[in-house]
Amino acid sequence: MSANRERNDRKKAWDPSGPKGGKGYRGRPGRASEADAKEWVWGVHAVEAALANPARGEVKRFLVSPERARKYEGRPELEIFDTPDIARQLPAGAVHQGLALKIDPPPPLSIDEIGEGASGVLIMLDQVTDPQNVGAVFRSAAAFGAKGVILQDRHAPSLSGALAKASAGAIDKIPHASAVNLSRALERLADLGWRAVGLDGAAEVTLEEALDARPTVIVLGSEGEGIRRLVAEHCDVLAKIPMPGGFESLNVSNAAAVALYEASRARRS
């Protein structure tokens, strides 16, 4: 069903408090299905970054609270709903800040595309599945000027919802690639001029010692499991983040931020 047909099929009532000259509507949308939920983005930064990304394609729905509607007047997709009614359309607990957008996720690049012209830093996530963590990694990657993020094809959360919110729009500001096999992806990146540094708390080399100005893929694994054996074997070196405080490990998104900071220092030195 097209986005226009979907909008027309819903029962709407004209809302006189809608934006001047716009298509203001009120209604009571029902809770999205699990499949639909993967297409929703919510929160100010996430929604505005998605709207600004032409690679996402057509906006399917754009729900806005009356308080935020004037900023977006003139957009043909605009639908005005009270704040609780926006929440009913989204997964439970979604902090939408008066904005919710239904749109296709940003399309991934191939490994060749993201690795082209080897320079800077890439982040690779091995079986990191928590949306908040992945979103925070994207945010740190954007903050430290990483070239992109590489995710698994099947063991990665959808780039929408809580992940998009946690990224504060970063998923639309830096590219990502999707790989079926991370070990083969590292082999291909090596051919393109990249070296791989895997984070491992048991390593003897520190991250500061392992990093230099060469094009580098920083590989992080899930908490508890870490990097899988075959992926680790495709890294040029395994390195640890020194923790003099005695704490055993960091959250993967915090570890990514530390690693990206160290990588930026190595490139400047």
C-alpha positions in Angstrom: 0.0 0.0 0.0 1.4 3.5 -0.9 2.0 6.0 1.8 -0.7 8.3 0.3 -3.3 5.4 0.3 -2.3 4.5 3.8 -3.0 8.1 5.0 -6.2 8.4 3.1 -7.5 5.1 4.5 -7.3 6.3 8.1 -10.2 8.2 9.6 -9.2 11.8 10.3 -10.9 14.9 11.5 -9.8 18.4 10.6 -8.0 20.1 13.5 -8.5 23.9 13.6 -5.4 24.2 15.9 -3.2 22.7 13.2 -0.5 24.8 11.6 -1.7 27.7 9.5 -2.1 26.5 6.0 -1.0 23.0 6.8 -2.8 19.6 7.0 -3.4 19.4 10.7 -5.3 16.3 11.8 -6.1 14.7 15.1 -6.9 11.1 15.7 -6.2 8.1 17.9 -3.7 5.9 16.0 -3.5 2.2 17.1 -0.3 0.6 18.4 2.0 -0.4 15.5 2.7 -4.0 14.7 6.1 -5.4 15.3 7.0 -5.1 11.6 5.8 -1.5 11.5 7.7 -0.6 14.7 10.9 -1.3 12.8 10.2 1.6 10.5 9.5 4.2 13.2 12.0 6.9 14.3 11.2 9.2 17.2 12.8 12.1 19.1 13.8 15.5 17.9 17.4 14.8 16.8 16.6 11.4 15.3 13.6 12.6 13.3 15.2 15.8 12.0 18.3 13.8 10.9 16.1 11.3 9.1 14.1 14.0 7.4 17.4 15.5 6.1 18.7 12.2 4.7 17.6 11.9 1.1 18.8 8.2 1.0 15.9 7.2 3.2 13.3 7.8 0.5 9.6 8.7 1.0 8.2 9.7 4.3 5.3 7.3 5.1 3.9 9.0 8.1 4.9 12.1 10.2 3.2 12.5 13.5 3.7 15.8 15.3 2.3 17.2 18.6 0.5 20.5 18.4 3.3 22.2 20.2 5.9 21.3 17.6 3.6 21.5 14.5 4.3 25.0 13.4 8.0 24.3 12.6 7.0 21.7 10.0 4.0 23.4 8.4 3.8 22.9 4.7 5.0 19.3 4.8 2.4 17.2 3.0 2.9 14.2 5.3 2.3 16.2 8.5 -0.3 14.7 10.9 -1.0 16.4 14.2 -1.8 14.2 17.2 -1.9 14.8 20.9 1.2 13.5 22.7 -0.4 10.5 24.3 -1.8 9.4 20.9 1.6 9.6 19.3 2.9 7.3 22.1 0.1 4.8 21.4 1.5 4.3 17.8 5.0 3.5 19.1 6.5 0.7 21.2 5.9 1.0 24.9 8.3 3.4 26.6 9.3 5.4 23.5 10.3 8.9 24.5 9.2 10.7 21.3 9.3 14.4 22.4 6.3 15.1 20.2 7.8 13.8 16.9 7.5 10.4 15.3 8.4 9.4 11.7 7.7 6.3 9.7 10.3 5.9 7.0 12.6 3.3 5.6 16.0 2.9 7.4 19.1 4.3 5.8 20.5 1.8 3.2 23.8 0.1 4.0 27.0 0.3 1.9 29.0 -2.6 0.8 32.3 -3.5 2.4 34.1 -2.2 -0.7 32.2 1.1 -0.6 32.9 1.8 3.1 36.5 0.7 2.8 37.3 2.6 -0.4 40.2 5.1 -0.1 41.5 3.6 3.1 42.0 6.4 5.7 40.8 7.1 9.2 38.9 4.7 11.4 36.1 2.3 11.0 34.2 0.6 13.8 33.1 -3.0 13.5 30.6 -4.6 15.9 30.6 -8.4 16.4 27.3 -9.6 17.7 26.4 -6.4 19.6 22.6 -6.5 19.6 21.4 -4.0 22.2 19.9 -1.0 20.4 20.9 1.5 23.0 24.5 0.3 22.8 24.6 0.3 19.0 23.0 3.8 18.9 25.6 5.1 21.4 28.4 3.7 19.3 27.1 5.5 16.2 26.9 8.7 18.2 30.6 8.3 19.4 31.7 7.4 15.9 30.1 10.6 14.5 31.6 12.7 17.3 35.1 11.5 16.7 35.0 11.6 12.9 35.0 7.9 12.2 34.5 6.9 8.6 31.7 4.5 9.3 30.3 1.6 11.3 30.2 -2.1 10.1 27.4 -4.3 11.4 26.5 -7.9 11.0 23.8 -8.7 8.5 21.7 -10.8 10.8 22.9 -10.2 14.3 22.3 -6.5 14.5 19.2 -4.4 15.6 17.2 -2.4 13.1 18.4 1.2 12.6 15.2 2.7 13.9 13.3 3.3 17.2 15.4 3.2 20.4 18.6 2.8 18.4 18.0 5.9 16.3 17.0 7.9 19.4 20.2 6.8 21.2 22.3 7.8 18.2 20.9 11.3 18.4 20.7 11.3 14.6 24.2 9.9 14.0 22.8 6.9 11.9 21.9 9.5 9.3 25.2 11.4 9.5 27.8 8.7 9.0 27.6 5.6 6.7 27.3 2.0 7.8 27.9 -1.3 6.1 26.3 -4.6 6.6 28.4 -7.8 6.3 27.2 -11.4 6.3 30.6 -12.7 7.4 32.8 -10.4 9.5 35.9 -12.5 9.1 35.7 -12.2 5.3 34.9 -8.5 5.6 38.2 -8.0 7.5 40.0 -10.0 4.8 38.6 -7.7 2.2 39.3 -4.6 4.2 42.9 -5.8 4.6 43.1 -6.0 0.8 41.9 -2.4 0.6 44.7 -1.2 3.0 43.1 -1.5 6.5 44.5 -3.0 9.6 42.3 -4.4 12.3 42.6 -3.8 16.1 40.4 -6.0 18.2 39.5 -5.0 21.8 40.1 -7.8 24.3 40.4 -7.4 28.0 42.9 -10.3 28.3 45.3 -8.8 25.7 48.8 -7.9 26.7 49.1 -4.9 24.4 47.4 -1.7 25.4 45.2 0.2 23.0 47.6 3.2 23.1 50.4 0.9 22.0 48.4 -0.8 19.3 47.0 2.3 17.5 48.8 4.5 15.1 48.0 6.7 12.1 47.3 3.9 9.7 43.8 3.2 8.5 42.3 1.1 11.3 39.2 -1.0 11.9 38.5 -1.1 15.6 36.6 -4.4 16.3 34.4 -4.7 19.4 32.5 -7.7 20.6 29.4 -8.1 22.9 29.7 -7.8 26.6 30.4 -11.1 28.2 31.2 -13.0 24.9 33.6 -10.5 23.4 35.0 -10.9 19.9 34.4 -14.4 18.5 37.5 -16.5 17.9 37.4 -16.5 14.1 36.9 -12.7 14.0 39.8 -12.2 16.5 42.0 -14.4 14.4 41.5 -11.9 11.5 42.6 -8.9 13.6 46.2 -7.8 13.2 46.5 -7.2 16.9 44.3 -7.6 20.1 44.5 -4.7 22.6 43.1 -3.8 25.9 41.9 -0.7 27.6 44.0 -0.3 30.8 41.7 0.0 33.9 43.8 0.9 36.9 40.6 1.2 38.9 40.3 -2.5 38.9 36.9 -2.7 37.2 36.8 -5.7 34.9 35.1 -4.3 31.8 33.3 -1.3 30.2 30.0 -1.2 28.5 30.7 -1.7 24.7 29.5 1.8 23.8 31.9 3.3 26.5 34.7 1.1 25.2 34.0 2.3 21.7 34.2 6.0 22.8 37.5 5.4 24.6 38.9 3.5 21.5 37.8 6.3 19.2 39.4 8.9 21.4 42.7 7.0 21.4 42.5 6.6 17.7 42.0 10.3 17.2 45.0 11.0 19.4 47.1 8.5 17.4 46.2 10.2 14.1 47.2 13.6 15.5 50.6 12.5 16.9 
